[in-house]
């Protein structure tokens, strides 16, 4: 053994007398790097449990130490070297003990972080349940009063959940929903496809399969599932921030900001059954899995786990929400830019594109051949990216031709995406939301219209630009200032990295704390691009803040808890008075701690006060109306009125209606506009013809709409109808209304001819007036 040269054991090693020492110095440097990585892991490390899987590689590097020492011990013959060798042999177990200590430390950190993440989600779900009980006094109300708390489209979703529970079998219930002719008069609809009722199907199956009917009421089971999903939502945000920063302290701060700003992060309090409340938790899980998947130092097992989780959550997200492919399109654009700047291996990004294609194809089949998925911009973009990759496969990487092809590829993908989308819309029959395109034209001032539906949408608060109160609330909770700070630092760091890539410099495989380049991490680059896209849209349409604000919570918490971000800032400032690494570590713990304590002091008493304060949802007029309908109206009766009220009637009574509060169908939008004419200045004969064309038997006039005093000028329903009907005359800058007929909702209450010839009042209270539509018309004065 002693006769073997060192070069025979180490490939490429020199066999002269100096080769051994130079080779040992190289291995010692590797050991120091391993030790440094282990020490950083102890202070917060590279990340949570996904990176813990990579410890085996470090252990192997350290385990090689004893064999190296033995080979070096036999080379020299001097007594000093023998003593040094003995000392090294006596120290060989130390790396093993250190490795075990690091493993234990990482395991403890992962365990505590996972426990904190799960606990945060559970506590948030319990908080929502307790707050909902206090707000509506739910447990002390009758079933009818509980159902009235579901407003607008939420009432429609829950009504179909009730229908599924009443069905004799699951198959029969699904058939009745897919061939539904008992909801809207003169119209048979596929409610499952049109309203994305997969959450209700799943909830009804779980309720009956688990035998919960003997334990819990259907309404509690339904809202319990939604609250549980919100807990998963918070947990996913926790994990994402943890993955990015390497400390679960960032996850705790994310949850705190999310709950404090919940009026801007979720609509769960006002509308429980909304599709976004079912879908966004799965999207948050998908983002968490994508964050782990993009990390450069993830091993094969962690990468495979993230890929499977990302596949399952992406498909579920597509099935739960009809607008999911638009949000995935923004994500695909972010990944496309990440790949275009060569900031992430193309193979990884294209694996994500395959997930998109698989989810869209499977969703198309299981959503009754939903053509909206085929003409979606997501499919056009992914198909263009796949085609562009095929054209680029034979180009050698790193060459000048490859750089030219990158630029050409960018423009090629943009042109192909637009072309493919136009071609698909030409050949694939679809019912895409054409009114939404018209709305965007009017929104951005590209077109003017008097159309009632367009102007009504423009007046909706959720479709307007964000108010100053929104930014004030985010500033008071300290979220907005820290978000801007983190975004600015990350953005300029990413720009630096992009410029270096244009100069031909490659990215480091592992970014260390000393580098001070947080913009070199692919997952950070992706999140920066994605949050900028979401924020840009939220600046135009306030309703999109529910997608952007949770992102703000996650990104801001990651930044203040990340030593790399502070180190990046110190590198720019060229800090020399204090050691920048030490200061970065201190600030990454001190700043979130101070923020957390200030939030606890200011907002925790408010949260507790909300749980202790008893509120009550009191609407006796609506309860009386629903009771009268169930007792007095014929079973085959059809009711006409505002879409919001029709949704409540469908849920509480089961009677057929003329319209629904849904805005993804052109026919339903046209119905809504026609029924709203009862608040316009039209003749009794015109209103009668409109209502009888939909086979309506009863008309309900709401005093709140008829006598509406709007806070925004020109946005009242009756004002919009006057504009659409041409009953507004502009003279010298003033708008004057003119019509030879009075406003129908006022005139019909007076009960004189010709109104009494067409309509007979059968019920009224302080808020509602119910009229029977006469089938035999009397024209006696």
C-alpha positions in Angstrom: 0.0 0.0 0.0 2.8 2.3 0.8 4.4 1.7 -2.7 1.3 3.1 -4.4 1.8 6.7 -5.6 -0.8 9.3 -4.6 -1.7 9.9 -8.2 -3.0 6.3 -8.4 -5.7 7.1 -5.8 -6.6 10.6 -7.0 -7.3 11.1 -10.7 -5.2 13.9 -12.2 -3.0 14.3 -9.1 0.8 14.9 -9.4 3.2 12.4 -8.0 6.1 14.7 -7.1 6.9 15.7 -3.6 4.9 18.9 -3.7 1.8 17.4 -5.2 0.6 16.0 -1.9 0.8 19.3 0.0 -1.0 21.2 -2.8 -3.7 18.5 -3.0 -4.2 18.6 0.8 -4.5 22.4 0.8 -7.3 22.0 -1.8 -9.1 19.5 0.3 -8.7 21.6 3.4 -10.3 24.6 1.6 -13.2 22.4 0.7 -13.6 21.3 4.3 -13.6 25.0 5.4 -16.3 25.7 2.8 -18.4 22.8 4.2 -17.9 24.1 7.7 -18.9 27.5 6.7 -22.1 26.2 5.0 -22.9 24.2 8.2 -22.4 27.2 10.4 -24.7 29.3 8.1 -27.3 26.5 8.3 -27.2 26.7 12.1 -27.9 30.5 12.0 -30.8 30.1 9.5 -29.2 28.1 6.7 -30.1 28.0 3.1 -33.7 27.0 3.6 -36.1 24.8 5.4 -36.9 21.2 5.1 -36.4 20.9 1.3 -32.8 21.8 1.7 -32.4 19.5 4.6 -32.4 16.7 2.1 -29.0 18.0 0.7 -27.2 17.4 4.0 -26.1 13.9 2.8 -23.8 15.5 0.3 -22.1 17.6 3.0 -21.8 14.5 5.1 -20.0 12.6 2.3 -17.6 15.5 1.8 -16.8 15.5 5.5 -16.7 11.7 5.7 -13.9 11.7 3.1 -11.6 13.5 5.6 -10.2 10.5 7.5 -9.1 8.7 4.4 -7.3 11.8 3.2 -5.5 12.1 6.5 -4.3 8.5 6.4 -2.8 8.9 3.0 -1.0 12.0 4.0 0.3 10.4 7.2 2.4 7.9 5.3 4.2 10.2 2.9 6.8 12.0 5.1 9.3 10.1 7.3 10.1 12.8 9.9 9.0 12.4 13.5 7.3 15.8 13.5 5.1 14.6 10.6 4.3 11.4 12.5 3.1 13.3 15.5 1.0 15.5 13.3 -0.4 12.4 11.7 -1.3 10.9 15.1 -3.0 14.1 16.0 -5.0 14.0 12.9 -6.0 10.4 13.4 -7.2 11.3 17.0 -9.3 14.0 15.5 -11.0 12.0 12.8 -14.3 11.4 14.7 -14.9 15.1 15.1 -16.4 15.7 11.6 -18.9 12.8 12.2 -20.0 14.3 15.5 -20.3 17.7 13.8 -22.3 16.1 11.0 -24.7 14.5 13.5 -25.1 17.8 15.3 -25.9 19.6 12.1 -28.5 16.9 11.2 -30.1 17.2 14.6 -30.1 21.0 14.4 -31.7 21.0 10.9 -34.2 18.4 12.0 -35.2 20.6 15.0 -35.4 23.7 12.8 -37.6 21.9 10.2 -39.8 20.4 12.9 -40.4 23.7 14.7 -41.0 25.5 11.3 -43.5 22.9 10.1 -45.3 22.9 13.5 -45.5 26.8 13.3 -46.8 26.6 9.7 -49.5 24.1 10.5 -50.4 25.9 13.8 -50.7 29.2 12.0 -53.1 27.7 9.4 -55.3 26.0 12.0 -55.4 29.1 14.2 -56.5 31.2 11.2 -59.2 28.8 10.3 -60.5 28.8 13.9 -60.4 32.5 13.9 -62.5 32.8 10.8 -65.0 30.4 12.2 -65.3 32.3 15.5 -65.5 35.6 13.7 -68.2 34.4 11.4 -70.2 33.1 14.4 -69.9 36.4 16.2 -70.7 38.4 13.1 -73.9 36.6 12.0 -74.8 34.9 15.3 -75.1 31.8 13.1 -75.8 29.1 15.7 -78.8 30.9 17.1 -80.6 31.4 13.7 -83.0 29.4 11.8 -82.1 27.8 8.4 -83.8 30.5 6.4 -82.0 33.3 8.3 -78.7 31.6 7.8 -79.2 31.2 4.1 -80.0 34.9 3.7 -76.5 35.7 4.8 -75.3 34.3 1.4 -75.5 37.3 -0.9 -75.5 37.5 -4.7 -73.7 34.8 -6.6 -72.7 33.1 -3.3 -76.3 32.2 -2.8 -76.4 30.5 -6.2 -73.3 28.3 -5.4 -74.7 27.2 -2.1 -78.2 26.5 -3.5 -76.6 23.9 -5.9 -74.8 22.3 -2.9 -78.3 21.9 -1.3 -79.7 20.4 -4.5 -76.9 17.8 -4.6 -77.7 16.8 -1.0 -81.4 16.4 -1.9 -80.7 14.3 -5.0 -81.5 10.5 -4.6 -78.0 9.7 -5.8 -74.8 11.4 -6.8 -75.2 10.5 -10.5 -78.7 11.8 -10.6 -77.7 15.0 -8.9 -74.9 15.6 -11.4 -77.3 14.9 -14.3 -79.8 17.4 -13.0 -77.1 20.1 -12.7 -75.7 19.5 -16.1 -79.2 19.6 -17.6 -80.7 22.2 -15.3 -84.0 23.8 -16.4 -85.3 24.6 -13.0 -83.3 27.7 -12.2 -83.7 30.2 -15.1 -87.0 30.3 -17.0 -86.9 29.3 -20.7 -83.3 28.2 -20.4 -81.5 24.9 -19.9 -78.0 25.3 -18.6 -75.0 23.1 -17.7 -74.6 24.6 -14.3 -71.5 22.6 -13.5 -69.6 23.9 -16.5 -71.0 27.5 -16.5 -70.6 28.1 -12.8 -67.6 25.8 -12.0 -69.6 23.8 -9.4 -66.8 21.2 -8.8 -66.3 22.5 -5.2 -70.0 21.8 -4.5 -69.8 18.4 -6.0 -66.8 17.5 -3.9 -68.3 18.9 -0.7 -71.6 17.0 -1.2 -69.7 13.8 -1.8 -67.6 14.3 1.3 -70.6 15.2 3.4 -72.5 12.0 2.5 -69.5 9.6 2.3 -68.1 10.5 5.7 -71.5 10.2 7.4 -71.4 13.8 8.6 -75.2 14.1 8.2 -75.5 12.6 11.7 -72.9 14.9 13.3 -73.0 18.3 11.6 -75.4 20.4 9.6 -74.8 20.8 5.9 -74.1 24.6 6.1 -71.5 24.2 8.9 -69.8 21.4 6.9 -69.7 23.6 3.8 -68.3 26.7 5.4 -66.0 24.6 7.5 -64.3 23.2 4.3 -63.8 26.8 3.0 -62.4 28.0 6.3 -60.1 24.9 6.3 -58.9 25.8 2.8 -58.1 29.3 4.0 -55.9 27.7 6.7 -54.1 25.9 3.9 -53.8 29.2 2.1 -52.0 30.8 5.0 -49.8 27.7 5.5 -48.7 27.8 1.9 -47.8 31.5 2.1 -45.9 30.6 5.3 -43.9 27.9 3.6 -43.1 30.0 0.5 -41.7 32.8 2.6 -39.8 30.3 4.6 -38.3 28.7 1.5 -37.1 32.0 0.2 -35.6 33.4 3.4 -34.4 30.2 5.1 -36.1 31.0 8.4 -39.6 30.3 9.6 -39.7 33.7 11.3 -40.5 35.1 7.9 -43.5 32.7 7.7 -44.8 34.0 11.0 -44.5 37.6 9.9 -46.3 36.7 6.6 -49.2 35.3 8.5 -49.4 38.3 10.8 -49.5 40.7 7.9 -52.0 38.6 6.0 -54.5 38.5 9.0 -54.1 42.1 9.9 -54.7 43.2 6.3 -57.4 40.6 5.6 -59.8 43.2 4.4 -57.4 43.6 1.4 -56.1 40.0 1.2 -59.3 38.0 1.0 -63.1 38.3 0.6 -63.9 35.3 2.8 -65.7 37.4 5.3 -68.2 38.8 2.9 -68.7 36.0 0.4 -67.7 32.5 1.6 -68.6 30.4 -1.5 -66.8 32.5 -4.0 -64.7 30.5 -6.5 -61.6 32.4 -5.6 -61.9 31.3 -1.9 -61.9 27.7 -3.2 -59.2 28.1 -5.8 -56.5 30.5 -4.4 -55.4 28.1 -1.6 -54.4 25.6 -4.4 -52.6 28.4 -6.3 -50.7 29.3 -3.1 -49.6 25.6 -2.8 -48.5 25.7 -6.4 -46.4 28.8 -5.9 -44.8 27.2 -2.8 -43.9 24.1 -4.8 -42.7 26.2 -7.8 -40.5 28.2 -5.4 -38.8 25.1 -4.1 -38.5 23.6 -7.6 -36.7 26.7 -8.9 -34.0 26.6 -6.1 -30.6 25.8 -7.6 -29.3 23.7 -4.7 -32.3 21.3 -4.4 -31.5 17.6 -4.8 -33.4 15.2 -7.0 -35.8 13.9 -4.3 -36.8 17.4 -3.2 -37.2 18.4 -6.9 -39.4 15.4 -7.6 -41.6 16.1 -4.7 -42.0 19.8 -5.7 -42.8 18.8 -9.2 -45.6 16.3 -8.2 -47.1 18.8 -5.8 -47.0 21.5 -8.4 -48.7 19.2 -11.0 -51.5 18.3 -8.6 -52.2 21.8 -7.3 -52.0 23.4 -10.8 -54.7 20.9 -12.2 -56.9 21.4 -9.1 -56.6 25.2 -9.5 -57.7 25.0 -13.1 -60.7 22.9 -12.1 -61.8 25.1 -9.3 -61.9 28.6 -11.0 -62.9 29.6 -14.5 -60.4 32.5 -14.5 -57.5 30.4 -13.3 -55.8 30.2 -16.7 -55.5 34.0 -16.8 -53.5 33.9 -13.5 -51.4 31.0 -14.8 -50.7 33.0 -17.9 -49.1 35.7 -15.8 -47.0 33.1 -14.1 -46.0 31.6 -17.5 -44.9 35.1 -18.6 -42.8 35.4 -15.5 -41.1 32.1 -16.2 -40.7 33.0 -19.9 -38.8 36.1 -18.9 -36.7 34.1 -16.4 -35.7 31.7 -19.1 -35.2 34.5 -21.7 -32.5 36.1 -19.6 -30.9 32.6 -19.0 -31.4 33.0 -15.3 -32.7 29.4 -14.9 -32.0 26.2 -16.7 -34.4 25.9 -19.7 -35.2 22.3 -19.0 -36.7 23.1 -15.6 -38.8 25.9 -17.0 -40.1 23.7 -19.8 -41.1 21.0 -17.4 -43.4 23.6 -15.8 -44.8 24.3 -19.3 -45.7 20.7 -19.6 -47.7 20.9 -16.4 -49.7 23.7 -17.9 -50.4 21.7 -21.0 -51.4 18.7 -19.1 -53.7 20.7 -16.7 -55.4 22.5 -19.6 -55.9 19.3 -21.6 -57.3 17.4 -18.7 -59.4 20.3 -17.6 -60.8 20.6 -21.1 -62.0 17.0 -21.0 -63.4 17.0 -17.5 -65.1 20.4 -17.9 -67.3 19.1 -20.7 -64.9 20.2 -23.5 -64.6 23.7 -22.2 -63.5 25.6 -25.3 -62.4 28.6 -23.2 -59.3 26.6 -22.2 -58.4 26.0 -25.8 -58.6 29.7 -26.8 -56.9 30.8 -23.5 -53.7 32.9 -23.9 -51.9 30.4 -21.6 -52.2 27.6 -24.1 -51.1 29.9 -27.0 -48.0 31.1 -25.0 -46.9 27.6 -24.0 -47.4 26.2 -27.5 -45.3 29.0 -28.9 -42.6 28.4 -26.3 -42.4 24.7 -27.1 -42.2 25.4 -30.8 -39.5 28.0 -30.3 -37.5 25.6 -28.2 -37.5 23.1 -31.1 -36.0 25.7 -33.4 -33.3 26.4 -30.9 -32.2 22.9 -30.0 -29.4 22.6 -32.5 -27.7 25.8 -31.5 -24.6 25.5 -29.3 -25.0 27.3 -26.0 -22.7 30.2 -25.1 -21.9 31.1 -28.7 -22.6 34.4 -30.4 -25.2 32.7 -32.5 -27.0 31.5 -29.3 -27.2 35.0 -28.0 -28.7 36.2 -31.3 -31.2 33.4 -31.2 -32.2 34.4 -27.7 -33.2 37.8 -29.0 -35.0 36.3 -32.0 -36.6 33.8 -29.8 -38.2 36.5 -27.6 -39.8 38.2 -30.6 -40.7 34.9 -32.2 -42.6 33.8 -29.1 -44.5 37.0 -28.8 -45.6 36.9 -32.5 -46.5 33.2 -32.4 -48.5 33.6 -29.2 -50.7 36.3 -30.7 -51.0 34.5 -34.0 -51.9 31.1 -32.5 -54.5 32.8 -30.2 -56.2 34.4 -33.2 -56.2 31.2 -35.2 -57.6 29.2 -32.3 -60.4 31.7 -31.9 -61.2 31.4 -35.6 -61.5 27.7 -35.7 -62.6 26.7 -32.2 -66.2 27.6 -31.4 -66.2 29.4 -28.0 -68.2 31.6 -25.8 -65.4 33.7 -24.4 -66.4 36.7 -22.3 -66.6 39.2 -25.1 -68.2 41.8 -22.8 -64.9 41.8 -20.7 -62.9 42.9 -23.8 -65.4 45.7 -24.4 -65.2 46.6 -20.7 -61.4 46.9 -20.9 -61.7 49.1 -24.0 -64.0 51.5 -22.2 -61.9 51.2 -19.0 -58.8 52.4 -20.7 -60.6 55.1 -22.7 -60.3 53.4 -26.1 -64.1 53.5 -26.6 -67.2 55.2 -25.4 -70.5 53.5 -24.8 -74.0 54.1 -23.4 -74.5 50.4 -22.9 -76.1 49.7 -19.5 -74.0 46.6 -18.7 -70.7 48.2 -19.6 -71.4 51.3 -17.5 -72.7 49.2 -14.6 -69.5 47.2 -14.5 -67.4 50.4 -14.6 -69.3 51.6 -11.6 -68.5 48.5 -9.5 -66.1 49.2 -6.8 -64.0 46.1 -7.4 -63.4 47.1 -11.0 -62.3 50.7 -10.3 -58.8 51.9 -9.5 -57.6 51.4 -5.9 -58.7 54.0 -3.4 -56.3 56.0 -1.2 -57.8 54.1 1.8 -56.3 50.9 0.4 -52.7 52.3 0.5 -53.3 54.0 3.8 -54.3 50.7 5.5 -51.2 48.9 4.1 -49.0 51.8 5.3 -50.5 51.7 8.8 -49.7 48.1 9.2 -46.1 48.8 7.9 -46.6 46.3 5.1 -46.3 48.8 2.2 -43.1 50.5 3.2 -41.2 47.3 3.8 -42.6 45.8 0.6 -41.3 48.7 -1.4 -37.9 48.5 0.3 -37.6 44.7 -0.4 -38.9 45.0 -4.0 -36.5 47.9 -4.8 -33.4 46.0 -3.5 -34.4 42.7 -5.2 -35.3 44.5 -8.5 -32.0 46.4 -8.8 -30.1 43.2 -7.8 -31.9 41.3 -10.6 -31.1 44.1 -13.1 -27.4 43.8 -12.1 -27.5 40.0 -12.7 -29.2 40.5 -16.1 -26.5 43.0 -17.2 -23.8 40.5 -16.2 -25.5 37.8 -18.2 -25.5 40.1 -21.2 -21.7 40.5 -20.8 -21.3 36.7 -20.9 -20.7 36.0 -17.2 -22.4 32.9 -15.8 -24.4 32.6 -12.6 -23.0 30.9 -9.5 -24.4 27.5 -8.7 -24.6 28.4 -5.0 -25.0 32.0 -3.8 -23.3 32.6 -0.5 -24.0 35.2 2.1 -20.7 37.0 1.4 -21.6 37.5 -2.3 -24.3 40.0 -1.5 -26.2 39.1 -4.7 -29.7 38.1 -3.8 -30.8 38.7 -7.4 -28.8 35.6 -8.6 -31.3 33.2 -7.0 -33.8 32.0 -9.7 -36.8 31.8 -7.3 -36.2 35.4 -6.2 -36.1 36.6 -9.8 -39.4 34.8 -10.6 -41.2 36.3 -7.6 -40.0 39.8 -8.4 -41.3 39.6 -12.0 -44.6 38.0 -10.8 -45.3 40.5 -8.1 -44.6 43.4 -10.5 -47.1 42.0 -13.0 -49.8 41.5 -10.3 -49.1 44.9 -8.8 -49.5 46.6 -12.2 -52.9 45.0 -12.8 -54.0 45.8 -9.2 -53.2 49.5 -9.9 -55.8 49.4 -12.6 -58.5 47.1 -11.1 -59.0 47.1 -7.3 -60.5 43.6 -7.3 -57.1 42.2 -8.3 -55.7 43.4 -5.0 -56.8 40.1 -3.5 -54.2 38.4 -5.7 -51.5 41.0 -5.1 -51.7 41.8 -1.4 -51.0 38.2 -0.2 -47.9 38.4 -2.4 -46.9 41.6 -0.7 -47.1 40.0 2.7 -45.0 37.1 1.6 -42.3 39.1 -0.2 -42.0 41.8 2.5 -41.6 39.2 5.2 -39.1 37.2 3.2 -37.0 40.4 2.6 -36.7 41.7 6.2 -35.9 38.2 7.4 -33.3 37.4 4.8 -29.6 38.1 5.6 -28.8 38.0 1.9 -31.0 41.0 1.2 -29.4 43.1 3.9 -26.0 41.9 2.7 -26.9 43.0 -0.8 -27.8 46.5 0.5 -24.5 46.7 2.5 -22.5 45.7 -0.6 -24.0 48.7 -2.4 -23.4 51.0 0.5 -19.8 49.6 0.9 -20.2 49.4 4.7 -16.8 49.0 6.4 -17.3 50.3 10.0 -19.1 47.1 11.1 -18.6 43.6 9.6 -21.4 43.4 7.0 -22.1 39.7 7.5 -22.5 40.0 11.2 -24.7 43.1 10.8 -26.9 41.4 8.2 -27.5 38.4 10.5 -28.4 40.7 13.4 -30.8 42.8 11.3 -32.5 39.7 9.8 -33.5 38.8 13.3 -33.9 42.2 15.0 -36.0 43.9 12.3 -38.8 41.2 12.0 -38.8 40.9 15.8 -39.4 44.6 16.2 -42.1 44.6 13.5 -43.8 41.6 15.1 -43.8 43.2 18.6 -45.2 46.5 17.2 -48.0 44.6 15.3 -48.8 42.6 18.4 -49.1 45.7 20.5 -51.3 47.6 18.0 -53.4 45.0 16.3 -53.8 42.0 18.6 -56.2 43.8 20.9 -58.3 44.7 17.9 -58.5 41.1 16.7 -59.5 40.0 20.2 -62.1 42.7 20.4 -63.7 41.5 17.1 -64.1 38.0 18.6 -65.6 39.3 21.8 -68.0 41.8 20.2 -71.4 40.3 19.3 -72.8 41.5 16.0 -76.1 40.6 14.4 -77.2 40.3 10.8 -80.8 41.6 10.9 -82.9 41.6 7.8 -86.5 40.9 8.7 -88.0 42.3 5.5 -86.2 39.7 3.4 -87.1 36.9 5.8 -90.8 38.0 5.5 -90.6 38.0 1.7 -89.1 34.5 1.5 -91.6 33.2 4.0 -94.5 34.6 1.9 -93.1 33.1 -1.3 -92.8 29.7 0.3 -96.4 29.9 1.7 -98.4 31.8 -0.9 -96.7 31.5 -4.3 -97.5 28.6 -6.6 -94.7 26.0 -7.1 -94.5 26.7 -10.8 -94.3 30.5 -10.4 -91.5 32.4 -12.0 -90.1 35.6 -10.2 -88.6 38.6 -11.8 -86.5 41.3 -10.1 -82.9 42.4 -9.5 -80.3 39.6 -10.0 -79.0 39.8 -6.4 -82.5 39.2 -5.0 -83.2 36.4 -7.5 -80.1 34.5 -6.2 -81.5 34.7 -2.7 -84.9 33.5 -3.9 -83.4 30.5 -5.7 -81.5 29.5 -2.5 -84.2 30.2 0.1 -87.3 29.0 -1.8 -86.2 27.0 -4.8 -88.5 28.9 -7.1 -87.6 29.6 -10.7 -86.3 33.1 -11.6 -85.7 35.1 -14.7 -82.1 36.1 -14.1 -79.0 35.3 -12.0 -76.2 37.4 -10.5 -73.6 35.9 -12.9 -71.6 37.9 -15.3 -69.8 35.3 -17.5 -72.7 34.7 -19.8 -73.9 37.2 -22.5 -77.5 35.9 -22.4 -77.7 36.3 -18.7 -76.3 39.8 -18.9 -78.9 40.7 -21.5 -81.6 39.3 -19.3 -80.3 41.4 -16.3 -80.4 44.5 -18.4 -84.0 43.9 -19.6 -85.3 43.0 -16.1 -83.6 46.2 -14.7 -85.9 48.2 -17.0 -88.5 48.1 -14.1 -86.5 51.0 -12.7 -86.4 53.0 -15.9 -88.8 55.5 -17.5 -90.6 53.1 -19.7 -94.3 52.5 -20.2 -96.3 49.8 -18.4 -96.9 48.0 -21.7 -93.1 47.9 -22.5 -92.4 46.4 -19.0 -95.2 43.9 -19.4 -93.9 42.7 -22.7 -90.4 42.2 -21.4 -91.6 40.3 -18.3 -94.0 38.0 -20.2 -91.3 37.2 -22.8 -89.5 35.4 -19.9 -92.7 33.8 -18.7 -92.5 35.7 -15.4 -95.6 35.4 -13.1 -94.4 37.8 -10.3 -92.5 41.0 -10.2 -90.6 42.2 -7.1 -89.7 45.9 -6.9 -87.0 46.9 -4.3 -87.4 50.2 -2.7 -83.6 50.5 -2.1 -83.0 50.5 -5.8 -86.0 52.6 -6.8 -85.1 55.3 -4.3 -81.4 54.8 -4.4 -79.2 57.7 -3.3 -75.8 56.8 -4.8 -72.5 58.0 -3.4 -71.1 58.2 -6.9 -72.8 60.5 -9.3 -74.1 58.7 -12.4 -73.7 55.2 -11.0 -77.2 54.6 -9.7 -79.1 51.9 -11.6 -81.8 54.3 -12.7 -79.2 56.8 -13.9 -77.5 54.2 -16.0 -80.8 53.1 -17.5 -81.7 56.7 -18.4 -78.3 57.0 -20.2 -78.8 53.7 -22.1 -82.4 54.5 -23.0 -81.6 58.0 -24.2 -83.6 59.7 -21.6 -80.7 62.1 -20.6 -80.3 65.4 -22.4 -77.2 67.5 -22.0 -77.7 71.2 -21.9 -75.0 73.7 -21.0 -73.0 71.1 -19.2 -75.9 69.8 -17.1 -77.5 66.4 -17.6 -81.3 66.5 -17.6 -83.6 63.5 -17.8 -86.6 63.6 -20.1 -89.3 61.0 -20.9 -93.0 61.1 -21.5 -93.4 58.3 -19.0 -92.7 58.4 -15.3 -90.3 56.0 -13.6 -92.0 52.6 -13.6 -91.1 51.6 -10.0 -92.7 54.8 -8.7 -95.8 54.8 -11.0 -96.7 51.2 -10.3 -97.0 51.8 -6.6 -99.7 54.5 -7.1 -101.9 51.7 -8.5 -103.7 53.6 -11.3 -104.5 52.7 -14.9 -102.8 51.5 -17.0 -100.4 50.1 -14.5 -103.1 48.4 -12.5 -104.3 46.7 -15.7 -101.1 44.8 -16.1 -99.9 44.4 -12.5 -101.7 43.6 -9.2 -100.0 44.1 -5.9 -100.2 41.0 -3.7 -97.7 41.7 -1.0 -95.5 44.5 0.3 -93.4 45.5 3.3 -91.0 48.3 4.0 -88.4 47.1 1.4 -90.2 45.0 -1.2 -93.4 45.3 -3.3 -94.6 42.1 -5.0 -96.9 42.3 -8.1 -98.7 39.5 -9.9 -98.4 39.8 -13.6 -101.9 39.6 -15.0 -102.6 37.1 -17.7 -106.0 38.5 -18.5 -105.6 42.3 -19.0 -108.5 44.6 -18.1 -108.4 48.1 -19.6 -111.1 49.6 -17.4 -110.1 53.0 -16.0 
